[in-house]
């Protein structure tokens, strides 16, 4: 429980600066703005995400989430980031590099969400552009993958704007909103041009 009362240990502290925003790992003090934004955006986000646990927006669930995040970072398996507006530190959304694979793969999966009040403002595009140098230069990844539902036109545009290439169609790829859903797969390589 000491982790919940103190900041991340120095080796886990990362802050990534982007255009008008910054990304950092979640901290205990983020619970209230996180829960408020997720609650406000629930109907907007649910069609694109796995089913939310019944207690997802509780403080206890957030504490469990933080413990898992700390373990994931230490084990080099995932790197979660909240996205904040520079200047007023307003929480806007989140980006995560998960399913990190080393060895011959050197890859990770990109996931993201933006609060409904901030949709259509290019926030996650700017966040992903800021995150990619961290993925390739700091984490030394070779490839970052992403998947989105075929009907999610904003997400497909976002990935293309960031330099991702569409690679194919995966049937029943992820369980989203309670059902196995087909996805379009995208990827960007370390040496690919980035916008």
Secondary structure, 3 states (H helix, E strand, C coil): CHHHHCCCCHHHCCEEEECCEEEECCCHHHHHHHHHHHHHCHHHHHCCCCCCCCCCCCHHHHHHHHHHHHHHHHCCCCEEEEEEECCCCCEEEEEEEEEEECCCCCEEEEEEEECHHHCCCCHHHHHHHHHHHHHHHHCCCCEEEEEECCCCHHHHHHHHHCCCEEEEEEEEEEEECCEEEEEEEEEEECCCCCC
